[in-house]
Amino acid sequence: MFSSVLKKSLVTAAAGAVVLQSMSTVQAEETTSTKNNNSKLSIYDEPEPKRIVIESPTKLEEHVAYAHKYANDALNEGKAHVDTLHGHVQSFENDVRGIVIKQLKEIDIRKD
């Protein structure tokens, strides 16, 4: 479902986000340790670094999504064919109705 280029770019973006997160955590720890050395100890707990979990779809999920899309496309195509057939049948019924009414009028005219 996903192209290899898209997968590679997503992996690269995820790796970059992890690296940036770890760098900001290291910088925060350095800043905190520098402040603690210069001033009194804080009575509050150190803030926990934020961790971001990036989930990627599994092969099974990709295949299920592809099958779902294919089934929906086939269903929509089938609905379009049924709608077209329904339109043709209605047109045929209208033509037959018109012919029958015309014939009945001609029969009535002949009787008079």
N, C-alpha and C positions, 0 to 999 in steps of 0.2 A: 504494500500500500504506500509506504513512504519510499522515496528514492534514496539511493545511497548518499547522494550529495546532501540531502536534507538531514539524513541520520548523522552524517559526519559533522554538519554544522551544529546540530543540536548537542552532540557529544562535546564539541569544542566549546560551545557556549556554557554547558554545564561545568566543564572543567575550569573554564575561566571564572565562573561564579564561585566555585569552591576555592580557587586560588585567591580571589579578591577577598572572600570571607575570611580565609585563614590569615591573610596579610593584615586585614583590619583588626583581627583578634590579637595578633602579635603586637601590632602597634598600640592597641589599647592596653595590653598587659605591660608593655614597656612604659607607657605613660603612667599607668597606675603604680608600677614599682618605683618610678622616679618620684612621683608625688609622695609616696609613702616614706621614702628615704628622707625627703626634705621636710615633712610635716608630721604631725601626730598620726597615729594609727586611727583608721576610721572605725566607728562603732557599728557600721553597717556592713553587711556581707558584700563581697565583690559581685558585680553583675555577671550573670552567666552569659557567655557568648551565644548569639543566635545561630542556630543550625538550620540550614535549608535542605530539605529532602526533595530531590528531583526524581520523579518517577517517569520511566519510559515504558511504552507499551511492549508487552511480550509478543513473541511471534504468533502465539495463539490469538491474542487480541487483534493483531494486525489482520490475520486471516479471517477472523470472524467479522471484522469491520468490512473487509473486502467482499466477503460473501453477502453480508447485509446490503451493501451498496448494489451489488450485482442483482440480488433478488428484487430490490426496490425498483431498479431500472427495468427489469423484465416485467414486473407487475405493472408499472406505469405504461410500458409499451403495449401490454395486453389490454389494459383499460382503454387506451387510445384506439386499438383495433375494434374493441367492442362498441365504443362510442360511434366509430365510423359506420360499422354494420347497422347499429340502431338507427342512425340517420338515413341510411339507404333504405331500410325497411319502412321507416315512416314516410319517406318520399314515395316509395312504391305504393303504400296504402293510400296516400293522398291521390296519386294518379288513378288507382283503381276506383276510388270513391268518386272522383270526377267523371270517369268514364261511365260508371253505373248511373250516376245522377243524370248525365247527358242522355244516356239510352232511355232511362225512364221518362224523361221529358219528351223525347221523340215519340215514345209509345203513347203517352198521354195526348200529344198533338194529333196523332193519327186517329185516335179514338173519337176525338171531337169532330 
